[in-house]
Amino acid sequence: MGPHGGVPGLPECQWRGFQQADATTSLERLAVYLVVIGWLYVVLMMAVAEGSNTTGTVLGAIVTFILYGLLPVSLVVYLMRTPQRRKENKAREAAEDQLRRAAAETSAASGDPDTGSHAPAAAEPASITPVGKEGG
């Protein structure tokens, strides 16, 4: 746990964003999921009625469940979660930006001019001619 009771390894601003969900947002989300569960139950009963009817088929029941249930519900849930996804993305980007700034300040304060493990680049030998030029 972090110093303020957060999640270890996550910056404070990132986990604080997840804690700030107020009661109305939770109730609205719960209501949406209750409607989704109710709609899926109704569609499941429609599919069972389709499949158990003497003129119905199992394929018809599957198509009914997919077209009346899964496709509309997945679209509604995706669209309803869009604002929440945007908030989560902004919080994650802010946390990454804060980490990037902290890393830049740390590297600038360290005074080391080059801490990379790669060798410095050397000039090309004169025997290699550029493209489109004749060798001399």
N, C-alpha and C positions, 0 to 999 in steps of 0.2 A: 504494500500500500504506500501511496505517496504521503507527503507531509500533511496534507489536508484530507486524508482519507480517500484519495483518488485511486486510479488504476496504476500499478507500477509500469513504468516505461512510457506512459502517455503524458504529454504536456498538460499542465493544469487547465489551459483554455480549452483543450479538446474534451476532456472528461467533464468539465463544467457545463459544456454545451449539451451533453446528454442528460445531465441532472436537472436542467431547467425546464423540463416539460411540465407545464402547469396542469391543473386538474381538468380544465375544460378541454384541452387537447386530448387528454387520456380518455375522457368520456366520449368525445366525438369519435375517436378512433375505435373505442369499444362498440359504439352504436353502429359504425360502418361494418365492423366485423360481424356483429349480430345479424345485420341485414344480409350480409354475404352468406352466412351459415344458413339462415332461413331460406334464402333463395335457392341455395344448393340442395336443401332438403326437399323443397317443392319440386325442383327439377328431377331429383332422384326418384321421387314418387311418380312423376310423369313418365320417367323412363321405365320404372317397374310396371306401371300400368300398360305401357306400350308393349313391353316384352311379354307380359303374361296374358295379354288379350289373345283371343283365338285367331284374330286376323293380323295381329302384330308380329314382329320379328325381333330377334335379338339385335340384329344390325340396326333396325329402326330405333330401338332403345338406346343403343350406343350413340347414334347420330343425334337423337333428341338430347341426350345428356351433354354432348359436346357443343352442339349449336345453341341450345337454350341455357346451358349452365356454364361450362368451363370458359368458352370464349367471351361472353359478356362479363362474367365475374372477373376474369383476369384483366380485361380492359379497364373496368371500373376501379379495381384495386390499384392497377398501375397508375391511372390518372389521379387517384386520390392520394397516392404516396408521393407524387411529384414535388410538392412543397417540402415535405420532410426530407426527401433525397437532396434537394437543393441546399437546405440548411446543413445537412450532414457534410455535403461536399464543401460548402463554404467554411465550416468549422475545421475540416481536415486540411484545406488549403491554408487557412490562417495558421494552424499549428505547424504545418510544414514551412511556411514562410517565416514564422518565428524561429524555428529550429535553424533554418538557413541563415537568418540574420545573426543568431547567436554563434553559429559556426564561423561566419565571416568575421565577426568581432574577435573571436578567439584566435583565429589564424592571423588577423591583422595585429593583434596585441602580442603575439608570440615573437615577432621580430625575425623569424626564419624567412629568408627570401624565397627559397624553393625547397619544399618538403616532398616533392614527388620522387618516385623511385626510378623514373626514366632518365636515360642519359640525355644531355643537351643535344639538340639537332646540329649536325655539321653541314657545311656548305657542300654542294654537289661538286664532284671532280670536273675539271675543265674538259675532259675527254668526251663527256656526254653532250651531244648537241641538242638544242631545243627542237621541238617539232616544227617542221617547215623551214628550217635553216640548213644550209649546207655546211658540212664539216670543213675545217680549213687546215 
